[in-house]
């Protein structure tokens, strides 16, 4: 297995060794190590290595320069060891008792040493209010928006305010409450007027516990925009008080800044790290604010083989990137603060705005709360989403929003998207995606969920020109819903799919959300559908005022009327279903007795699919992500990457040992 040892230091221009037992006045050799990673960052020049030995480093790291092509500056944790970078300090104040369970104390000002000039509000995270209110509550921030004319916000309690701070007891996060009278066991409240932290310890006594409070707002990020050729590998990054990026494109104080950030940099590699317990999100890898314009758009960055766990909002966020690669990451249990609602849109396992020539490949994205697994927003030309396992996320598996493109603008291929709380694929105000050889399974929790739903919700862009070929689509009927091809909508292509229902069921819906508001009354829409089908004498059923349900025959005739020959080569196998066995990372495919349909072999991580030959004109009957014929029951391995973890768990130390190049 790959590692860097002291005997290999000569392979770099210069190596600076960092140790908890070092001193920043030292030379930085193995015999005389320095104490802080920050000292190494100040010394390192292109080609140098900052090599960090096992231990805990409580500091904010600010790279002051980048590397060069062929000579990156590398920050490397000791392989096979636990190397922590923490944005918190152990806190042992003189506690005062409010009662036998609630204690309070005042955090000392000198604990908060992350005094970066980038903070426009305050360097102390407890003195900075979250830009949006978490936990589906509407508080002071929402009141301010309502005062500015946002009529969508409902009932508001102006007293409700949250901070960017965090508190951990014996390594576990306690829950912040916005009002002191809401304190309950394992919660805390900060009174800004008093500068007091109130903590409800239950029956525990604070002097018997290890208490950490977040004192830094970021962990690893430069101040200068556009630095390049930096490698960050093998660390455990924990605890930081970063802001939720509400309106980050116009409010500088809410800039999209993760615990780790490239600051619009280029040719970064962020690999085999673990990032958890950021107040909001883990990694930013694109532009960060309204001042970062096209000339410094982030490009050629790689985020790979990281554990991204239990962060307050999102895992990875990017705005304005070219050639970004996000691959083989394990992204679990994020959006712990349950952000959801108006101005609380920056959460997902992965969310990318303005991603050009991007690749999201081979990631495992699951159990992210109240959020999609993957969310692409505001144009994503020439990008690809390939070979990901996306399941049990709090809303959609994949969400596409706000693009206006012709066919084949985005390829979505060989992904396994199943058991998410809402739709497997949800598209609004977006065009131009091609779906090839995916497993798409709708949720069984809600009757209104679909494997595929396309609709128009605003007038920003269009919802048209999507293609769905060779997919295995499972779920109770109706399972496919697209908008009527008129106004801001348009044609959609379907063929060579395998549907897990009977062809006689009303599995397909055409909705009236082709513009906003819908351009037809209930009667007009029903008459329009009747007119489209009158020559075929096919039947349909109004599912609602704006939705018409079709069986297979009516679906084909509807598209004939609109000059599209959809699903002529698709097949139906009633009662086809899957079950997931997470402990083995296997999918059990349950197939009725009728067999013989060729499926493609599950290839989710290492395959290169022939989408260049297929594109929007399929030439091969090859349904789903499998390659060999199904038997009545098959177990198929879906993940062989980083070890899956339960919530609150850390991986074994050998996860930091890379097998790259083997």
VODRENKOL-365207 format. One record per residue (C-alpha): chain; z, y, x. Coordinates in nm, 3 decimals. Each point is the difference from the previous one (the first is absolute). Example, Ala and Ser with C-alpha at 12.3 -4.5 7.8 and 13.67 -1.06 7.14 Angstrom:
# residues 2
A  0.780  -0.450  1.230
A  -0.066  0.344  0.137
# end
This chain:
# residues 662
A  0.000  0.000  0.000
A  -0.073  0.356  0.109
A  0.279  0.207  0.150
A  0.061  0.261  0.264
A  0.244  -0.095  0.274
A  0.134  0.209  0.290
A  -0.240  -0.174  0.239
A  -0.294  0.130  -0.205
A  0.103  0.367  0.006
A  -0.250  0.066  0.279
A  -0.282  -0.056  -0.252
A  0.075  0.347  -0.138
A  -0.034  0.328  0.190
A  0.376  0.039  -0.016
A  0.282  -0.163  -0.195
A  0.311  0.176  -0.125
A  0.276  -0.245  -0.089
A  0.243  0.104  -0.274
A  0.341  -0.161  -0.047
A  0.312  0.076  -0.207
A  0.183  -0.011  0.335
A  -0.237  0.242  0.172
A  0.021  0.368  0.082
A  -0.273  0.256  -0.060
A  0.059  0.135  0.351
A  -0.120  -0.334  0.140
A  -0.350  -0.081  0.126
A  -0.081  -0.236  -0.287
A  -0.034  -0.317  0.207
A  0.141  -0.339  -0.093
A  0.283  0.063  0.247
A  0.053  0.361  -0.115
A  -0.103  0.016  -0.366
A  0.003  0.312  -0.214
A  0.212  0.020  -0.314
A  -0.234  0.134  -0.271
A  -0.351  -0.077  -0.114
A  -0.046  0.375  -0.038
A  0.045  0.043  0.374
A  -0.275  -0.255  0.053
A  -0.222  0.187  -0.246
A  0.044  0.323  0.197
A  -0.093  -0.174  0.328
A  -0.281  -0.233  -0.111
A  -0.360  0.086  0.084
A  -0.325  -0.181  -0.085
A  0.021  -0.366  0.097
A  0.380  -0.005  0.021
A  0.237  -0.243  -0.169
A  0.336  0.090  -0.154
A  0.175  -0.338  -0.001
A  0.313  -0.013  -0.217
A  0.266  -0.265  0.054
A  0.209  -0.163  -0.272
A  0.246  0.225  -0.177
A  0.039  0.283  -0.253
A  -0.149  0.344  0.061
A  0.111  0.275  -0.235
A  -0.262  0.270  0.058
A  -0.313  0.173  -0.127
A  -0.292  -0.075  0.235
A  -0.260  0.276  0.040
A  -0.298  -0.096  0.220
A  -0.106  0.314  0.185
A  -0.340  -0.129  0.110
A  -0.248  -0.272  -0.079
A  -0.185  -0.243  0.220
A  -0.368  -0.025  0.079
A  -0.274  -0.252  -0.071
A  0.088  -0.315  0.191
A  0.337  0.153  0.097
A  0.228  0.017  -0.303
A  0.363  0.097  0.018
A  0.188  -0.309  -0.117
A  0.348  -0.015  -0.152
A  0.102  -0.364  0.022
A  0.323  -0.161  -0.119
A  0.126  -0.293  0.205
A  -0.179  -0.300  -0.154
A  0.217  -0.256  -0.175
A  0.296  0.243  -0.018
A  0.132  0.232  -0.267
A  -0.072  0.359  0.097
A  0.120  0.241  -0.270
A  -0.103  0.362  -0.039
A  0.229  0.156  -0.260
A  0.001  0.335  -0.173
A  0.371  -0.036  -0.076
A  0.333  0.034  0.176
A  0.319  -0.199  -0.045
A  0.239  0.227  -0.187
A  0.377  -0.024  0.034
A  0.139  0.316  -0.163
A  0.350  0.075  -0.116
A  -0.040  -0.130  -0.354
A  0.188  0.160  -0.286
A  0.077  -0.208  -0.307
A  -0.101  0.129  -0.343
A  0.148  -0.314  -0.150
A  0.042  -0.356  0.121
A  -0.377  -0.062  -0.008
A  -0.174  0.333  0.067
A  0.033  0.173  0.336
A  -0.162  0.314  0.137
A  -0.062  0.171  0.333
A  -0.217  0.275  0.148
A  -0.280  -0.104  0.242
A  0.023  0.190  0.329
A  -0.294  0.229  0.077
A  -0.051  -0.139  0.351
A  -0.087  -0.345  -0.141
A  -0.336  0.139  -0.112
A  -0.192  0.025  0.328
A  -0.357  -0.025  -0.133
A  -0.062  0.375  0.009
A  -0.378  -0.019  0.006
A  -0.184  0.326  -0.081
A  -0.218  -0.194  -0.244
A  0.278  0.010  -0.263
A  -0.059  0.307  -0.213
A  0.309  -0.055  -0.216
A  0.282  -0.159  0.205
A  0.046  -0.257  0.276
A  0.300  -0.155  -0.179
A  -0.142  -0.243  -0.260
A  0.305  0.041  -0.225
A  -0.080  0.369  -0.036
A  -0.360  -0.069  -0.110
A  -0.071  -0.084  -0.364
A  -0.249  -0.272  -0.079
A  -0.324  0.158  -0.119
A  -0.011  -0.225  -0.308
A  0.278  -0.174  -0.187
A  0.022  -0.379  0.042
A  0.116  -0.273  -0.239
A  -0.218  0.128  -0.290
A  0.233  0.295  -0.053
A  -0.120  0.357  -0.054
A  0.219  0.248  0.182
A  -0.008  0.340  0.164
A  -0.332  -0.060  0.175
A  -0.167  -0.087  -0.328
A  0.161  0.302  -0.165
A  -0.164  0.219  0.264
A  -0.337  -0.157  -0.078
A  0.047  0.045  -0.372
A  0.083  0.367  0.061
A  -0.332  0.023  0.185
A  -0.189  -0.125  -0.304
A  -0.005  -0.381  0.028
A  0.037  -0.104  -0.365
A  0.001  -0.374  0.071
A  0.361  -0.023  0.112
A  0.252  -0.117  -0.258
A  0.376  0.037  -0.033
A  0.159  0.158  0.306
A  0.352  0.017  0.140
A  -0.006  0.299  0.235
A  0.316  -0.119  0.175
A  -0.179  -0.307  0.138
A  -0.089  0.043  0.367
A  -0.044  -0.257  0.276
A  0.000  0.048  0.377
A  -0.196  -0.144  0.292
A  0.321  -0.150  0.138
A  0.109  -0.364  0.009
A  0.324  -0.190  0.053
A  0.037  -0.360  0.121
A  0.312  -0.215  -0.002
A  0.000  -0.308  0.222
A  -0.377  0.031  0.020
A  -0.058  0.014  -0.376
A  -0.124  0.314  -0.177
A  0.224  0.160  -0.258
A  -0.160  0.168  -0.301
A  -0.007  0.378  -0.031
A  0.102  0.150  -0.335
A  -0.080  0.363  -0.091
A  0.328  0.079  -0.180
A  0.352  -0.069  0.120
A  0.108  -0.141  -0.336
A  -0.264  -0.273  0.040
A  0.171  -0.150  0.303
A  0.047  -0.377  -0.030
A  0.060  -0.274  0.259
A  -0.247  0.013  0.293
A  -0.129  0.351  -0.082
A  0.033  0.343  0.160
A  -0.039  0.364  -0.096
A  -0.053  0.306  0.221
A  0.147  0.332  -0.108
A  -0.205  0.261  0.182
A  0.230  0.289  -0.090
A  0.296  -0.180  0.165
A  -0.200  -0.190  0.264
A  0.192  -0.309  -0.109
A  -0.124  -0.357  -0.032
A  0.178  -0.195  -0.274
A  -0.023  -0.379  0.027
A  0.117  -0.259  -0.251
A  0.112  -0.296  0.215
A  0.145  -0.203  -0.288
A  0.290  -0.207  0.126
A  -0.112  0.040  0.363
A  0.158  0.243  0.244
A  -0.230  0.220  0.213
A  0.196  -0.051  0.324
A  -0.087  -0.374  -0.016
A  -0.375  0.061  -0.032
A  -0.292  0.107  0.219
A  -0.142  0.308  -0.168
A  -0.331  0.156  0.103
A  -0.151  0.319  -0.138
A  -0.358  0.116  0.047
A  -0.005  0.290  0.245
A  -0.372  0.017  0.088
A  -0.299  0.064  -0.220
A  -0.255  -0.198  0.200
A  0.005  -0.270  0.266
A  -0.324  -0.001  0.201
A  -0.260  0.275  -0.037
A  -0.146  0.278  0.214
A  0.013  0.366  -0.093
A  -0.348  0.068  0.132
A  -0.281  -0.109  -0.229
A  -0.284  -0.215  0.126
A  0.157  -0.191  0.291
A  -0.184  -0.322  0.079
A  0.027  -0.337  0.171
A  0.363  -0.081  -0.071
A  0.135  -0.354  -0.049
A  0.333  -0.069  -0.177
A  0.101  -0.364  0.004
A  0.293  -0.230  -0.070
A  0.272  0.236  -0.133
A  0.230  -0.011  -0.301
A  -0.008  0.349  -0.153
A  0.277  0.071  -0.251
A  0.156  0.288  -0.193
A  -0.165  0.339  -0.027
A  0.019  0.289  -0.244
A  -0.367  0.079  -0.053
A  -0.122  0.191  -0.304
A  -0.187  -0.137  -0.301
A  -0.353  0.147  0.042
A  -0.038  0.176  -0.336
A  -0.314  0.221  0.010
A  -0.011  -0.052  0.377
A  -0.353  0.140  0.014
A  0.126  0.347  -0.096
A  0.377  0.013  0.068
A  0.072  -0.007  0.372
A  0.368  -0.087  -0.040
A  -0.107  -0.318  -0.184
A  -0.253  -0.109  0.262
A  -0.089  -0.370  -0.005
A  0.216  -0.109  0.294
A  0.124  -0.355  0.039
A  0.279  -0.142  0.209
A  -0.283  -0.069  0.246
A  -0.293  0.241  0.000
A  -0.320  0.050  0.193
A  -0.007  0.373  -0.090
A  -0.378  -0.015  -0.060
A  -0.039  -0.189  0.326
A  -0.273  -0.238  0.109
A  -0.019  -0.339  0.173
A  0.362  -0.086  -0.076
A  0.112  -0.363  -0.018
A  0.320  -0.059  -0.199
A  0.059  -0.372  0.037
A  0.268  -0.261  -0.060
A  0.274  0.243  -0.097
A  0.245  -0.019  -0.287
A  0.048  0.321  -0.201
A  0.258  0.009  -0.276
A  0.244  0.228  -0.184
A  -0.196  0.322  0.033
A  0.112  0.238  -0.272
A  -0.359  0.019  -0.121
A  -0.278  -0.183  0.187
A  -0.055  -0.190  0.323
A  -0.329  0.101  0.169
A  -0.243  0.289  -0.027
A  -0.333  -0.047  0.174
A  -0.221  0.289  -0.108
A  0.008  0.371  -0.063
A  0.345  0.124  -0.095
A  -0.027  0.346  -0.160
A  -0.233  0.273  -0.119
A  -0.050  0.133  0.353
A  -0.147  -0.324  0.134
A  -0.366  0.050  -0.077
A  -0.315  -0.199  0.067
A  -0.017  0.076  0.371
A  0.326  -0.188  0.058
A  -0.040  -0.278  -0.255
A  0.172  -0.314  0.122
A  -0.229  -0.277  0.126
A  -0.013  -0.340  0.168
A  0.363  -0.096  -0.064
A  0.127  -0.357  -0.043
A  0.313  -0.099  -0.195
A  0.043  -0.374  0.044
A  0.250  -0.285  -0.021
A  0.294  0.218  -0.103
A  0.284  -0.075  -0.237
A  0.027  0.293  -0.242
A  0.302  -0.059  -0.220
A  0.235  0.165  -0.249
A  -0.105  0.362  0.047
A  0.081  0.262  -0.261
A  -0.356  0.057  -0.122
A  -0.307  -0.143  0.175
A  -0.093  -0.222  0.290
A  -0.309  0.162  0.158
A  -0.147  0.336  -0.106
A  -0.316  0.156  0.137
A  -0.192  0.315  -0.089
A  -0.335  0.068  0.163
A  -0.076  -0.283  0.240
A  -0.308  -0.150  0.162
A  -0.021  -0.357  0.129
A  0.361  -0.073  -0.092
A  0.091  -0.370  0.026
A  0.306  -0.132  -0.186
A  0.026  -0.374  0.050
A  0.237  -0.296  0.002
A  0.304  0.203  -0.105
A  0.278  -0.133  -0.221
A  0.084  0.273  -0.254
A  0.291  -0.089  -0.229
A  0.267  0.158  -0.225
A  -0.106  0.364  0.041
A  0.056  0.283  -0.251
A  0.370  -0.079  -0.007
A  0.060  0.341  -0.163
A  -0.227  -0.100  -0.290
A  -0.217  0.312  0.009
A  -0.221  0.005  -0.309
A  -0.147  0.269  -0.222
A  -0.133  0.355  0.027
A  -0.021  0.121  0.363
A  0.133  -0.335  0.120
A  -0.332  -0.154  0.097
A  0.038  -0.060  0.373
A  0.118  -0.357  -0.004
A  -0.165  -0.339  0.049
A  0.005  -0.274  0.255
A  -0.299  0.184  0.150
A  -0.140  0.329  -0.133
A  -0.296  0.173  0.162
A  -0.163  0.329  -0.100
A  -0.345  0.085  0.140
A  -0.039  -0.319  0.200
A  -0.340  -0.026  0.170
A  -0.121  -0.325  0.162
A  0.346  -0.147  -0.046
A  0.105  -0.364  0.008
A  0.304  -0.142  -0.182
A  -0.004  -0.364  0.099
A  0.224  -0.304  -0.002
A  0.320  0.171  -0.117
A  0.273  -0.157  -0.213
A  0.113  0.258  -0.257
A  0.260  -0.103  -0.255
A  0.309  0.105  -0.198
A  -0.057  0.373  0.044
A  0.185  0.158  -0.292
A  -0.161  0.218  -0.270
A  -0.310  0.037  0.217
A  -0.339  -0.156  0.072
A  -0.057  -0.234  0.289
A  -0.302  0.200  0.126
A  -0.106  0.343  -0.128
A  -0.316  0.179  0.118
A  -0.033  0.359  -0.119
A  -0.246  0.286  0.034
A  -0.308  -0.161  0.158
A  -0.016  -0.310  0.221
A  -0.359  -0.025  0.129
A  -0.116  -0.305  0.197
A  0.341  -0.164  -0.006
A  0.107  -0.359  -0.052
A  0.302  -0.178  -0.147
A  -0.016  -0.359  0.118
A  0.214  -0.312  0.009
A  0.326  0.150  -0.127
A  0.268  -0.179  -0.200
A  0.123  0.245  -0.264
A  0.253  -0.128  -0.253
A  0.308  0.089  -0.204
A  -0.027  0.374  0.052
A  0.150  0.234  -0.258
A  -0.323  0.135  -0.150
A  -0.357  -0.092  0.100
A  -0.117  -0.228  0.274
A  -0.283  0.237  0.099
A  -0.045  0.355  -0.133
A  -0.320  0.199  0.064
A  -0.006  0.368  -0.093
A  -0.224  0.303  0.033
A  -0.331  -0.087  0.165
A  -0.354  0.075  -0.112
A  -0.240  -0.238  0.173
A  -0.295  -0.229  -0.038
A  0.032  -0.379  0.025
A  0.147  -0.167  0.310
A  0.211  0.295  0.113
A  0.309  -0.221  0.037
A  0.013  -0.379  0.048
A  0.295  -0.195  -0.139
A  -0.036  -0.360  0.112
A  0.195  -0.324  0.026
A  0.330  0.150  -0.114
A  0.263  -0.186  -0.198
A  0.137  0.240  -0.262
A  0.238  -0.162  -0.246
A  0.325  0.032  -0.197
A  0.023  0.378  0.035
A  0.189  0.169  -0.283
A  -0.304  0.177  -0.139
A  -0.373  -0.045  0.065
A  -0.136  -0.197  0.295
A  -0.266  0.270  0.048
A  0.036  0.341  -0.164
A  -0.272  0.265  0.042
A  -0.008  0.348  -0.145
A  -0.227  0.290  0.088
A  -0.152  -0.205  0.283
A  -0.341  -0.150  0.070
A  -0.184  -0.223  0.241
A  0.220  -0.302  0.081
A  -0.145  -0.348  0.051
A  0.236  -0.295  -0.061
A  -0.101  -0.329  0.163
A  0.174  -0.338  0.011
A  0.344  0.118  -0.111
A  0.269  -0.178  -0.196
A  0.102  0.244  -0.275
A  0.284  -0.105  -0.228
A  0.148  0.225  -0.265
A  0.371  0.019  -0.069
A  0.146  -0.228  -0.264
A  0.272  0.257  -0.076
A  -0.194  0.238  -0.224
A  -0.271  -0.068  -0.255
A  -0.176  0.321  0.103
A  -0.047  -0.098  0.366
A  -0.344  -0.087  0.134
A  -0.147  -0.156  0.310
A  -0.240  0.298  0.000
A  0.039  0.333  -0.182
A  -0.236  0.296  0.044
A  0.044  0.327  -0.191
A  -0.039  0.376  0.023
A  0.318  0.209  -0.015
A  -0.119  0.344  0.118
A  -0.328  0.183  0.061
A  0.038  0.001  0.379
A  -0.247  -0.274  0.090
A  -0.179  -0.294  -0.163
A  0.085  -0.366  -0.070
A  -0.318  -0.198  0.056
A  -0.206  -0.210  0.243
A  0.253  -0.278  0.058
A  -0.114  -0.356  0.074
A  0.198  -0.320  -0.058
A  -0.162  -0.309  0.152
A  0.129  -0.349  0.084
A  0.358  0.070  -0.107
A  0.246  -0.247  -0.146
A  0.158  0.189  -0.291
A  0.303  -0.151  -0.173
A  0.220  0.118  -0.284
A  0.028  -0.012  -0.375
A  -0.280  0.168  -0.195
A  -0.089  0.284  -0.012
A  -0.004  0.033  0.377
A  -0.294  0.231  0.081
A  -0.019  0.360  -0.124
A  -0.252  0.268  0.100
A  -0.105  0.328  -0.154
A  -0.311  0.057  -0.209
A  -0.295  0.092  0.229
A  -0.044  0.363  -0.106
A  0.123  0.349  0.094
A  0.208  -0.037  0.319
A  -0.030  -0.377  -0.010
A  -0.304  -0.210  0.079
A  -0.121  -0.351  0.077
A  0.224  -0.273  0.140
A  -0.132  -0.327  0.147
A  0.151  -0.346  -0.062
A  -0.137  -0.338  0.104
A  0.080  -0.338  0.158
A  0.365  0.032  -0.105
A  0.220  -0.285  -0.118
A  0.224  0.090  -0.295
A  0.308  -0.207  -0.080
A  -0.041  0.025  -0.380
A  -0.233  -0.129  -0.269
A  -0.332  0.184  -0.042
A  0.076  0.020  -0.374
A  0.306  0.221  0.047
A  -0.012  0.378  -0.013
A  0.043  0.023  0.377
A  -0.193  0.323  0.053
A  0.078  0.354  -0.118
A  -0.216  0.310  -0.005
A  0.218  0.309  -0.035
A  -0.083  0.351  -0.116
A  0.160  0.168  0.303
A  -0.332  0.109  0.147
A  0.109  0.361  0.016
A  0.322  0.193  -0.052
A  0.071  0.044  -0.281
A  -0.186  -0.296  -0.148
A  -0.332  0.130  -0.139
A  0.009  -0.212  -0.320
A  0.220  -0.038  -0.303
A  0.110  -0.349  -0.096
A  -0.279  -0.025  -0.258
A  -0.265  0.136  0.237
A  0.097  -0.241  0.273
A  0.001  -0.302  -0.234
A  -0.343  0.102  -0.136
A  -0.135  0.041  0.352
A  0.108  -0.352  0.097
A  -0.142  -0.138  -0.326
A  -0.333  0.164  0.073
A  -0.007  -0.145  0.353
A  0.051  -0.354  -0.134
A  -0.194  0.010  -0.328
A  -0.314  -0.169  0.134
A  0.197  -0.285  0.157
A  0.227  -0.056  -0.303
A  0.286  -0.058  0.245
A  0.351  0.067  -0.124
A  0.262  0.234  0.136
A  0.351  0.103  -0.099
A  0.165  0.342  0.022
A  0.308  -0.059  0.216
A  0.110  0.362  -0.059
A  -0.159  0.331  -0.098
A  -0.154  0.022  0.347
A  -0.054  -0.364  0.101
A  -0.258  -0.254  -0.119
A  0.053  -0.367  0.092
A  -0.297  -0.231  0.076
A  -0.048  -0.368  0.059
A  -0.242  -0.112  0.273
A  -0.307  0.009  -0.224
A  0.072  0.352  -0.127
A  0.083  0.117  0.355
A  -0.339  -0.111  0.130
A  -0.187  0.154  -0.295
A  0.187  0.327  0.035
A  -0.113  0.034  0.361
A  -0.354  -0.106  -0.093
A  -0.008  0.303  -0.227
A  0.091  0.211  0.303
A  -0.261  -0.163  0.228
A  0.255  -0.206  0.196
A  -0.015  -0.381  0.027
A  0.369  -0.062  0.053
A  0.177  -0.336  0.051
A  -0.311  -0.215  -0.058
A  0.115  -0.236  0.276
A  0.373  0.013  -0.066
A  0.202  -0.296  -0.126
A  0.311  -0.057  -0.212
A  0.271  -0.261  0.051
A  0.263  0.028  -0.275
A  0.366  -0.018  0.103
A  -0.065  0.046  0.370
A  0.324  0.125  0.158
A  0.184  0.047  0.327
A  0.360  -0.022  0.116
A  0.130  0.154  0.321
A  0.246  -0.180  0.227
A  0.138  0.279  0.220
A  0.218  -0.223  0.216
A  -0.314  -0.181  0.119
A  -0.236  0.299  -0.041
A  -0.224  -0.225  -0.206
A  -0.188  0.044  -0.324
A  -0.012  -0.295  -0.237
A  -0.325  0.007  -0.196
A  0.023  -0.184  -0.331
A  -0.342  -0.109  -0.125
A  -0.081  -0.184  -0.322
A  -0.180  -0.333  0.016
A  -0.346  0.157  0.000
A  -0.079  0.024  0.371
A  -0.291  0.039  0.231
A  -0.029  0.377  0.020
A  -0.042  0.097  0.366
A  0.266  0.241  0.125
A  0.016  0.168  0.332
A  0.325  -0.116  0.267
A  0.281  0.243  0.005
A  -0.073  0.227  0.293
A  0.229  0.297  -0.018
A  0.067  0.096  0.360
A  -0.269  -0.082  0.254
A  -0.332  -0.040  -0.179
A  -0.296  0.234  0.000
A  -0.164  -0.006  -0.341
A  -0.373  0.021  -0.059
A  0.024  0.318  -0.205
A  -0.283  0.155  0.202
A  -0.235  -0.255  -0.153
A  0.141  0.021  -0.351
A  0.091  0.361  -0.071
A  -0.098  0.086  -0.357
A  -0.257  -0.278  -0.035
A  0.175  -0.339  0.024
A  -0.220  -0.287  0.114
A  0.255  -0.280  0.015
A  0.219  -0.160  -0.263
A  0.336  -0.006  0.172
A  0.294  0.095  -0.225
A  0.331  0.119  0.130
A  0.154  -0.016  0.348
A  -0.045  -0.378  0.047
A  -0.273  -0.208  0.166
A  0.061  -0.360  -0.098
A  -0.009  -0.164  -0.343
A  0.321  0.019  -0.199
A  0.181  -0.311  -0.101
A  0.237  -0.003  -0.296
A  0.285  0.140  0.208
A  -0.027  0.158  0.344
A  0.244  0.174  0.230
A  -0.162  0.264  0.217
A  0.168  0.183  0.288
A  -0.032  0.376  -0.050
A  0.198  0.150  0.288
A  0.055  -0.095  0.363
A  0.109  0.335  0.139
A  0.345  0.152  0.053
A  0.287  -0.198  -0.151
A  0.093  0.104  -0.352
A  0.345  0.152  -0.045
A  0.249  0.037  -0.280
A  0.120  0.350  -0.079
A  0.251  0.118  0.260
A  -0.108  -0.263  0.253
A  -0.122  0.051  0.358
A  -0.255  -0.232  0.167
A  0.073  -0.217  0.301
A  -0.024  0.181  0.332
A  -0.321  -0.181  0.102
A  -0.203  0.198  -0.255
A  -0.035  0.271  0.266
A  -0.192  -0.240  0.223
A  -0.369  0.057  -0.060
A  -0.261  -0.275  0.011
A  -0.282  0.253  0.028
A  -0.276  -0.125  0.222
A  0.105  -0.366  -0.007
# end
